[in-house]
């Protein structure tokens, strides 16, 4: 084989190898980029699900606090109105809790369940307090024990909310760290 043919053959082989390498590199880059985009999308979905759930829970807590304030002022009719408003918010929170459960992970679902259970208990207890005060008459007030129980339940809800926020942060930060590796 003469030098010219060998040069052309070498160039052709080098071109094929180079093109093959470029195709493989493009494939791998695309695959890695796809994984990165999926991970980023997944992280965003979890963050949104958590934020929406917590926003509904905090709205429910705000309404229950207004109900509690109405009870403290002896305004049972306004307390009942606030409880009625709370029921719709509770339903929305439950739906958002289902989204958190689906999007996972299980540790976040458990923290969301704690928030949900504590808020629902607070709502239930306020409903019972409204019924109790209604049966006691116009000038009735909650006893110190009843008031302390309401404060404990509210505190339990707030603590559960903080644990949910912390767990959400851990999960999102972990996903961010895995995305950048």
ROSE-4610 file (N, C-alpha, C; in Angstrom, 1 decimal, always signed):
// ROSE-4610
residu = [X/X/X/X/X/X/X/X/X/X/X/X/X/X/X/X/X/X/X/X/X/X/X/X/X/X/X/X/X/X/X/X/X/X/X/X/X/X/X/X/X/X/X/X/X/X/X/X/X/X/X/X/X/X/X/X/X/X/X/X/X/X/X/X/X/X/X/X/X/X/X/X/X/X/X/X/X/X/X/X/X/X/X/X/X/X/X/X/X/X/X/X/X/X/X/X/X/X/X/X/X/X/X/X/X/X/X/X/X/X/X/X/X/X/X/X/X/X/X/X/X/X/X/X/X/X/X/X/X/X/X/X/X/X/X/X/X/X/X/X/X/X/X/X/X/X/X/X/X/X/X/X/X/X/X/X/X/X/X/X/X/X/X/X/X/X/X/X/X/X/X/X/X/X/X/X/X/X/X/X/X/X/X/X/X/X/X/X/X/X/X/X/X/X/X/X/X/X/X/X/X/X/X/X/X/X/X/X/X/X/X/X/X/X/X/X/X/X/X/X/X/X/X/X/X/X/X/X/X/X/X/X/X/X/X/X/X/X/X/X/X/X/X/X/X/X/X/X/X/X/X/X/X/X/X/X/X/X/X/X/X/X/X/X/X/X/X/X/X/X/X/X/X/X/X/X/X/X/X/X/X/X/X/X/X/X/X/X/X/X/X/X/X/X/X/X/X/X/X/X/X/X/X/X/X/X/X/X/X/X/X/X/X/X/X/X/X/X/X/X/X/X/X/X/X/X/X/X/X/X/X/X/X/X/X/X/X/X/X/X/X/X/X/X/X/X/X/X/X/X/X/X/X/X/X/X/X/X/X/X/X/X/X/X/X/X/X/X/X/X/X/X/X/X/X/X/X/X/X/X/X/X/X/X/X/X/X/X/X/X/X/X/X/X/X/X/X/X/X/X/X/X/X/X/X/X/X/X/X/X/X/X/X/X/X/X/X/X/X/X/X/X/X/X/X/X/X/X/X/X/X/X/X/X/X/X/X/X/X/X/X/X/X/X/X/X/X/X/X/X/X/X/X/X/X/X/X/X/X/X/X/X/X/X/X/X/X/X/X/X/X/X/X/X/X/X/X/X/X/X/X/X/X/X/X/X/X/X/X/X/X/X/X/X/X/X/X/X/X/X/X/X/X/X/X/X/X/X/X/X/X/X/X/X/X/X/X/X/X/X/X/X/X/X/X/X/X/X/X/X/X/X/X/X/X/X/X/X/X/X/X/X/X]
num = [1/1/1/2/2/2/3/3/3/4/4/4/5/5/5/6/6/6/7/7/7/8/8/8/9/9/9/10/10/10/11/11/11/12/12/12/13/13/13/14/14/14/15/15/15/16/16/16/17/17/17/18/18/18/19/19/19/20/20/20/21/21/21/22/22/22/23/23/23/24/24/24/25/25/25/26/26/26/27/27/27/28/28/28/29/29/29/30/30/30/31/31/31/32/32/32/33/33/33/34/34/34/35/35/35/36/36/36/37/37/37/38/38/38/39/39/39/40/40/40/41/41/41/42/42/42/43/43/43/44/44/44/45/45/45/46/46/46/47/47/47/48/48/48/49/49/49/50/50/50/51/51/51/52/52/52/53/53/53/54/54/54/55/55/55/56/56/56/57/57/57/58/58/58/59/59/59/60/60/60/61/61/61/62/62/62/63/63/63/64/64/64/65/65/65/66/66/66/67/67/67/68/68/68/69/69/69/70/70/70/71/71/71/72/72/72/73/73/73/74/74/74/75/75/75/76/76/76/77/77/77/78/78/78/79/79/79/80/80/80/81/81/81/82/82/82/83/83/83/84/84/84/85/85/85/86/86/86/87/87/87/88/88/88/89/89/89/90/90/90/91/91/91/92/92/92/93/93/93/94/94/94/95/95/95/96/96/96/97/97/97/98/98/98/99/99/99/100/100/100/101/101/101/102/102/102/103/103/103/104/104/104/105/105/105/106/106/106/107/107/107/108/108/108/109/109/109/110/110/110/111/111/111/112/112/112/113/113/113/114/114/114/115/115/115/116/116/116/117/117/117/118/118/118/119/119/119/120/120/120/121/121/121/122/122/122/123/123/123/124/124/124/125/125/125/126/126/126/127/127/127/128/128/128/129/129/129/130/130/130/131/131/131/132/132/132/133/133/133/134/134/134/135/135/135/136/136/136/137/137/137/138/138/138/139/139/139/140/140/140/141/141/141/142/142/142/143/143/143/144/144/144/145/145/145/146/146/146/147/147/147/148/148/148/149/149/149/150/150/150/151/151/151/152/152/152/153/153/153/154/154/154/155/155/155/156/156/156/157/157/157/158/158/158/159/159/159/160/160/160/161/161/161/162/162/162/163/163/163/164/164/164/165/165/165/166/166/166/167/167/167/168/168/168/169/169/169/170/170/170/171/171/171/172/172/172/173/173/173/174/174/174/175/175/175/176/176/176/177/177/177/178/178/178/179/179/179/180/180/180/181/181/181]
x = [+0.9/+0.0/+0.9/+0.6/+1.4/+1.0/+1.8/+1.6/+0.4/+0.0/-1.2/-2.5/-2.6/-3.7/-3.7/-2.6/-2.5/-2.9/-2.6/-3.0/-4.5/-5.1/-6.5/-7.3/-6.7/-7.3/-7.2/-6.1/-5.9/-6.9/-7.0/-7.9/-9.4/-9.7/-11.1/-11.4/-10.4/-10.6/-10.6/-9.7/-9.7/-11.1/-11.6/-12.9/-14.0/-14.0/-15.1/-15.0/-13.7/-13.5/-13.9/-13.5/-13.8/-15.3/-16.0/-17.4/-18.2/-17.7/-18.3/-18.1/-16.9/-16.7/-17.6/-17.8/-18.7/-20.1/-20.6/-21.9/-22.1/-21.1/-21.1/-21.2/-20.3/-20.2/-21.6/-22.2/-23.4/-24.5/-24.5/-25.5/-25.4/-24.1/-23.9/-24.3/-23.9/-24.3/-25.8/-26.5/-27.9/-28.6/-28.1/-28.6/-28.4/-27.2/-26.9/-27.8/-27.9/-28.8/-30.2/-30.7/-32.1/-32.3/-31.3/-31.4/-31.4/-30.6/-30.5/-31.8/-32.3/-33.6/-34.7/-34.8/-35.8/-35.7/-34.4/-34.2/-34.6/-34.3/-34.7/-36.2/-36.9/-38.3/-38.9/-38.4/-38.9/-38.8/-37.6/-37.4/-38.4/-38.7/-39.6/-41.0/-41.4/-42.7/-42.9/-41.9/-41.9/-42.0/-41.2/-41.2/-42.6/-43.2/-44.5/-45.6/-45.5/-46.5/-46.4/-45.2/-45.0/-45.4/-45.1/-45.5/-47.0/-47.7/-49.1/-49.8/-49.3/-49.9/-49.7/-48.5/-48.3/-49.0/-49.2/-50.0/-51.5/-52.0/-53.4/-53.5/-52.5/-52.5/-52.4/-51.5/-51.3/-52.6/-53.3/-54.5/-55.6/-55.6/-56.5/-56.2/-54.9/-54.5/-54.9/-54.8/-55.2/-56.7/-57.5/-58.9/-59.2/-58.5/-58.8/-58.4/-57.3/-56.9/-58.0/-58.6/-59.7/-60.9/-61.2/-62.3/-62.0/-60.7/-60.3/-60.5/-60.1/-60.2/-61.7/-62.6/-64.0/-64.5/-64.0/-64.4/-64.0/-62.8/-62.2/-63.1/-63.7/-64.5/-66.0/-66.3/-67.6/-68.5/-68.0/-68.8/-68.9/-69.8/-70.0/-70.5/-71.3/-71.8/-70.6/-69.7/-68.5/-67.6/-67.5/-66.6/-67.2/-68.5/-69.2/-68.9/-69.0/-68.7/-67.3/-66.4/-64.9/-64.8/-65.4/-65.3/-65.9/-67.0/-67.5/-66.5/-65.8/-64.8/-63.6/-63.3/-62.2/-62.4/-63.7/-64.0/-63.5/-63.8/-63.3/-61.8/-61.2/-59.7/-59.1/-59.8/-59.3/-59.4/-60.5/-60.6/-59.5/-59.2/-58.1/-56.8/-56.6/-55.3/-55.2/-56.3/-56.3/-55.9/-56.5/-56.2/-54.7/-54.2/-52.7/-51.9/-52.4/-51.6/-51.5/-52.5/-52.5/-51.4/-51.3/-50.2/-48.8/-48.7/-47.4/-47.1/-48.2/-48.0/-47.6/-48.2/-47.8/-46.4/-46.1/-44.8/-43.6/-44.0/-43.0/-41.9/-40.9/-40.8/-41.6/-41.5/-42.4/-42.1/-40.9/-40.6/-41.3/-41.5/-42.2/-43.7/-44.2/-45.6/-45.9/-45.0/-45.2/-45.3/-44.4/-44.4/-45.7/-46.2/-47.4/-48.6/-48.6/-49.7/-49.7/-48.6/-48.6/-49.2/-48.8/-49.4/-50.9/-51.4/-52.8/-53.5/-53.0/-53.7/-53.8/-52.7/-52.7/-53.7/-53.7/-54.7/-56.1/-56.4/-57.7/-58.2/-57.2/-57.6/-57.9/-57.1/-57.4/-58.8/-59.1/-60.4/-61.5/-61.3/-62.3/-62.5/-61.4/-61.5/-62.2/-61.9/-62.6/-64.1/-64.4/-65.8/-66.5/-65.8/-66.3/-66.5/-65.5/-65.6/-66.7/-67.0/-68.2/-69.4/-69.5/-70.7/-70.9/-69.8/-69.8/-70.2/-69.7/-70.1/-71.5/-72.0/-73.4/-74.3/-73.9/-74.8/-74.7/-73.7/-73.5/-74.3/-74.6/-75.3/-74.5/-75.2/-74.7/-73.4/-73.2/-72.0/-70.9/-71.0/-70.1/-68.7/-67.7/-66.3/-65.7/-64.6/-63.8/-63.1/-63.0/-62.3/-60.8/-60.0/-58.5/-58.0/-58.5/-58.1/-58.4/-59.6/-60.0/-59.1/-58.9/-58.0/-56.6/-56.1/-54.7/-54.7/-55.7/-55.7/-55.7/-56.5/-56.5/-55.1/-54.4/-53.1/-52.1/-52.2/-51.3/-51.5/-52.8/-53.1/-52.5/-52.7/-52.1/-50.6/-50.0/-48.5/-48.1/-48.8/-48.5/-48.5/-49.5/-49.7/-48.4/-48.1/-46.9/-45.6/-45.4/-44.2/-44.2/-45.4/-45.5/-45.2/-45.7/-45.4/-43.9/-43.2/-41.8/-41.0/-41.5/-40.8/-41.0/-42.2/-42.5/-41.6/-41.4/-40.6/-39.1/-38.7/-37.3/-37.1/-38.0/-37.9/-37.9/-38.8/-38.9/-37.5/-36.9/-35.6/-34.5/-34.5/-33.5/-33.7/-34.9/-35.1/-34.7/-35.1/-34.8/-33.3/-32.7/-31.2/-30.5/-31.0/-30.4/-30.5/-31.7/-31.9/-31.1/-30.9/-30.1/-28.6/-28.2/-26.8/-26.6/-27.5/-27.4/-27.5/-28.2/-28.3/-27.0/-26.3/-25.0/-23.8/-24.0/-22.8/-22.6]
y = [-1.1/+0.0/+1.2/+2.2/+3.4/+4.3/+5.3/+6.3/+7.1/+7.4/+8.2/+7.4/+6.2/+5.3/+5.1/+4.8/+4.6/+5.9/+7.0/+8.3/+8.5/+8.2/+8.3/+7.3/+6.0/+5.0/+5.4/+5.9/+6.4/+7.5/+8.4/+9.6/+9.1/+8.1/+7.6/+6.9/+6.1/+5.3/+6.3/+7.3/+8.3/+9.1/+9.4/+10.1/+9.3/+8.0/+7.1/+7.0/+6.8/+6.7/+8.0/+9.1/+10.4/+10.7/+10.4/+10.6/+9.7/+8.4/+7.5/+8.0/+8.6/+9.2/+10.3/+11.2/+12.3/+11.9/+10.8/+10.3/+9.8/+9.0/+8.4/+9.6/+10.6/+11.7/+12.4/+12.7/+13.4/+12.5/+11.2/+10.3/+10.4/+10.3/+10.3/+11.7/+12.7/+14.1/+14.2/+13.8/+13.9/+13.1/+11.9/+11.0/+11.7/+12.2/+12.9/+14.1/+14.9/+16.1/+15.7/+14.7/+14.2/+13.8/+13.1/+12.7/+13.9/+14.9/+16.1/+16.9/+17.0/+17.7/+17.0/+15.7/+14.9/+15.1/+15.1/+15.3/+16.6/+17.6/+19.0/+19.2/+18.5/+18.6/+17.9/+16.7/+16.0/+16.8/+17.4/+18.3/+19.4/+20.0/+21.1/+20.7/+19.5/+18.9/+18.7/+18.1/+17.9/+19.2/+20.1/+21.4/+22.1/+22.1/+22.6/+21.9/+20.6/+19.8/+20.1/+20.2/+20.5/+21.9/+22.8/+24.2/+24.4/+23.7/+23.8/+23.2/+22.1/+21.4/+22.3/+22.8/+23.6/+24.9/+25.5/+26.7/+26.4/+25.3/+25.0/+24.7/+24.0/+23.7/+25.0/+26.0/+27.2/+28.1/+28.0/+28.7/+28.2/+26.8/+26.2/+26.6/+26.7/+27.1/+28.6/+29.4/+30.8/+30.9/+30.1/+30.2/+29.6/+28.5/+28.0/+29.0/+29.7/+30.8/+31.8/+32.2/+33.1/+32.6/+31.3/+30.6/+30.6/+30.3/+30.4/+31.8/+32.8/+34.2/+34.5/+34.0/+34.3/+33.6/+32.4/+31.7/+32.5/+33.0/+33.8/+35.1/+35.6/+36.8/+36.4/+35.1/+34.7/+34.8/+34.9/+35.1/+33.7/+32.9/+31.5/+31.5/+32.5/+32.5/+32.7/+33.6/+33.8/+32.6/+32.0/+30.8/+29.7/+29.5/+28.6/+28.9/+30.2/+30.7/+30.3/+30.5/+30.2/+28.7/+27.9/+26.5/+26.0/+26.7/+26.4/+26.7/+27.8/+28.2/+27.2/+26.8/+25.8/+24.5/+24.0/+22.7/+22.7/+23.8/+23.8/+23.7/+24.5/+24.5/+23.2/+22.5/+21.2/+20.2/+20.3/+19.4/+19.6/+20.9/+21.2/+20.7/+20.8/+20.4/+18.8/+18.1/+16.7/+16.3/+17.0/+16.7/+17.0/+18.1/+18.4/+17.4/+16.9/+15.8/+14.5/+14.3/+13.1/+13.3/+14.5/+14.8/+14.6/+15.1/+14.9/+13.4/+12.6/+11.2/+10.5/+10.9/+10.4/+10.7/+12.0/+12.5/+12.0/+11.6/+11.0/+11.9/+11.4/+10.0/+9.7/+8.5/+8.1/+9.0/+9.4/+10.2/+11.5/+12.1/+13.4/+13.2/+12.1/+11.7/+11.6/+10.9/+10.8/+12.1/+13.0/+14.4/+15.1/+15.0/+15.6/+15.0/+13.7/+13.1/+13.7/+13.9/+14.5/+15.9/+16.7/+18.1/+17.9/+17.1/+16.9/+16.5/+15.4/+14.9/+15.9/+16.7/+17.7/+18.8/+19.3/+20.3/+19.9/+18.6/+18.1/+17.9/+17.5/+17.4/+18.7/+19.7/+21.1/+21.5/+21.3/+21.7/+20.9/+19.6/+18.8/+19.4/+19.6/+20.1/+21.4/+22.3/+23.6/+23.4/+22.5/+22.2/+21.7/+20.8/+20.3/+21.5/+22.4/+23.5/+24.4/+24.7/+25.5/+24.8/+23.5/+22.7/+22.8/+22.7/+22.7/+24.1/+25.1/+26.5/+26.8/+26.3/+26.5/+25.8/+24.6/+23.9/+24.6/+25.3/+25.9/+27.2/+27.8/+29.1/+30.3/+31.5/+32.7/+33.2/+33.1/+33.7/+32.6/+31.5/+30.4/+30.7/+30.2/+30.3/+28.9/+28.7/+27.5/+27.4/+26.2/+26.1/+26.2/+26.3/+26.4/+25.2/+24.0/+22.8/+22.7/+23.1/+23.2/+24.1/+25.3/+26.3/+25.7/+25.1/+24.5/+23.4/+22.6/+21.6/+22.2/+23.2/+23.9/+24.4/+25.0/+25.6/+24.4/+23.3/+22.1/+21.6/+21.5/+21.0/+22.0/+23.3/+24.3/+24.1/+24.0/+23.8/+22.5/+21.5/+20.2/+20.4/+21.2/+21.4/+22.2/+23.3/+24.1/+23.3/+22.4/+21.6/+20.6/+20.0/+19.1/+19.9/+21.1/+22.0/+22.2/+22.5/+22.7/+21.4/+20.3/+19.0/+18.8/+19.1/+18.9/+19.8/+21.1/+22.0/+21.5/+21.0/+20.5/+19.3/+18.4/+17.2/+17.6/+18.5/+19.0/+19.6/+20.4/+21.0/+19.9/+18.9/+17.9/+17.1/+16.8/+16.1/+16.9/+18.1/+19.0/+19.3/+19.5/+19.7/+18.4/+17.3/+16.0/+15.8/+16.1/+16.0/+17.0/+18.2/+19.2/+18.7/+18.2/+17.7/+16.5/+15.6/+14.5/+15.0/+16.0/+16.6/+17.2/+17.8/+18.5/+17.6/+16.3/+15.4/+14.9]
z = [+0.0/+0.0/+0.0/-0.8/-0.9/+0.2/+0.5/+1.6/+1.4/+0.2/+0.0/+0.4/+0.0/+0.3/+1.8/+2.4/+3.9/+4.6/+4.1/+4.7/+4.7/+3.5/+3.3/+4.2/+4.3/+5.1/+6.6/+7.0/+8.4/+8.7/+7.8/+8.0/+8.1/+7.2/+7.3/+8.6/+9.0/+10.3/+11.4/+11.4/+12.5/+12.5/+11.3/+11.3/+11.8/+11.5/+12.0/+13.6/+14.1/+15.5/+16.2/+15.6/+16.2/+16.2/+15.1/+15.0/+16.0/+16.1/+17.1/+18.5/+18.8/+20.1/+20.4/+19.3/+19.5/+19.7/+19.0/+19.2/+20.6/+21.1/+22.5/+23.5/+23.3/+24.2/+24.2/+23.1/+23.0/+23.7/+23.5/+24.2/+25.7/+26.2/+27.6/+28.2/+27.5/+28.0/+28.1/+27.0/+27.0/+28.1/+28.3/+29.4/+30.8/+31.0/+32.3/+32.5/+31.4/+31.5/+31.7/+31.1/+31.4/+32.8/+33.4/+34.8/+35.7/+35.4/+36.2/+36.1/+34.9/+34.8/+35.5/+35.4/+36.1/+37.6/+38.1/+39.6/+40.0/+39.2/+39.5/+39.5/+38.5/+38.5/+39.7/+40.1/+41.2/+42.5/+42.7/+43.8/+43.9/+42.8/+42.7/+43.0/+42.5/+42.8/+44.3/+44.9/+46.4/+47.2/+46.8/+47.5/+47.3/+46.1/+46.0/+46.8/+46.7/+47.5/+49.0/+49.5/+50.9/+51.3/+50.4/+50.6/+50.6/+49.7/+49.6/+50.8/+51.2/+52.4/+53.6/+53.8/+55.0/+55.0/+53.8/+53.7/+54.1/+53.7/+54.1/+55.6/+56.1/+57.6/+58.4/+57.9/+58.6/+58.5/+57.4/+57.2/+58.2/+58.3/+59.3/+60.7/+61.0/+62.4/+62.6/+61.6/+61.8/+62.1/+61.4/+61.6/+63.0/+63.4/+64.7/+65.8/+65.6/+66.6/+66.7/+65.6/+65.6/+66.4/+66.2/+66.9/+68.4/+68.8/+70.2/+70.8/+70.0/+70.5/+70.7/+69.8/+69.9/+71.2/+71.5/+72.7/+74.0/+73.9/+75.0/+75.3/+74.2/+74.3/+74.6/+74.7/+75.0/+73.8/+72.6/+71.4/+70.7/+71.2/+70.7/+69.2/+68.8/+67.5/+66.5/+66.8/+65.9/+66.0/+67.1/+67.2/+66.3/+66.2/+65.3/+63.9/+63.6/+62.2/+61.8/+62.7/+62.4/+62.2/+63.0/+62.8/+61.5/+61.0/+59.7/+58.6/+58.7/+57.7/+57.8/+59.0/+59.2/+58.4/+58.4/+57.8/+56.3/+55.6/+54.2/+54.1/+54.9/+54.9/+55.3/+56.3/+56.7/+55.5/+54.8/+53.6/+52.6/+52.3/+51.4/+51.9/+53.2/+53.8/+53.6/+53.8/+53.7/+52.2/+51.3/+49.9/+49.6/+50.1/+49.9/+50.6/+51.8/+52.4/+51.6/+50.8/+49.9/+48.9/+48.4/+47.4/+48.0/+49.2/+50.0/+50.1/+50.4/+50.6/+49.3/+48.2/+46.9/+46.5/+46.6/+46.2/+47.1/+48.3/+49.3/+49.6/+50.2/+50.7/+52.0/+52.5/+53.6/+54.9/+55.1/+56.3/+56.2/+55.1/+54.9/+55.1/+54.6/+54.8/+56.3/+57.0/+58.5/+59.2/+58.8/+59.4/+59.0/+57.8/+57.4/+58.1/+58.4/+59.1/+60.6/+61.2/+62.5/+62.5/+61.5/+61.4/+61.2/+60.3/+60.0/+61.3/+61.9/+63.1/+64.2/+64.5/+65.5/+65.2/+63.9/+63.6/+63.7/+63.2/+63.3/+64.8/+65.6/+67.0/+67.6/+67.3/+67.8/+67.3/+66.0/+65.5/+66.3/+66.5/+67.2/+68.6/+69.3/+70.7/+70.7/+69.8/+69.8/+69.6/+68.7/+68.4/+69.7/+70.4/+71.7/+72.7/+72.7/+73.7/+73.3/+72.0/+71.7/+72.1/+71.9/+72.4/+73.9/+74.6/+76.1/+76.6/+76.0/+76.4/+76.1/+75.0/+74.6/+75.6/+76.1/+77.0/+78.4/+78.7/+80.1/+80.2/+79.1/+79.2/+78.7/+78.8/+78.2/+78.8/+80.1/+80.7/+81.0/+80.4/+80.6/+80.1/+80.8/+80.3/+80.4/+79.7/+79.8/+81.1/+81.7/+82.9/+82.6/+83.7/+83.5/+82.8/+83.2/+82.6/+81.1/+80.8/+79.4/+78.6/+79.1/+78.5/+78.3/+79.4/+79.3/+78.2/+78.1/+77.1/+75.7/+75.5/+74.2/+73.9/+74.8/+74.6/+74.3/+75.0/+74.7/+73.3/+72.9/+71.5/+70.5/+70.7/+69.8/+69.7/+70.9/+70.9/+70.2/+70.4/+69.7/+68.2/+67.7/+66.3/+65.8/+66.5/+66.1/+66.1/+67.0/+67.1/+65.9/+65.6/+64.4/+63.1/+63.0/+61.9/+61.7/+62.8/+62.8/+62.3/+62.8/+62.4/+60.9/+60.4/+59.0/+58.2/+58.6/+57.9/+57.9/+59.0/+59.1/+58.2/+58.2/+57.3/+55.8/+55.5/+54.1/+53.7/+54.6/+54.2/+54.1/+54.9/+54.8/+53.5/+53.1/+51.9/+50.7/+50.6/+49.5/+49.4/+50.5/+50.5/+50.1/+50.5/+50.1/+48.6/+48.1/+46.6/+45.9/+46.4/+45.7/+45.7/+46.8/+46.9/+45.9/+45.8/+44.9/+43.4/+43.2/+41.8/+41.4/+42.3/+41.9/+41.9/+42.4/+42.4/+41.0]
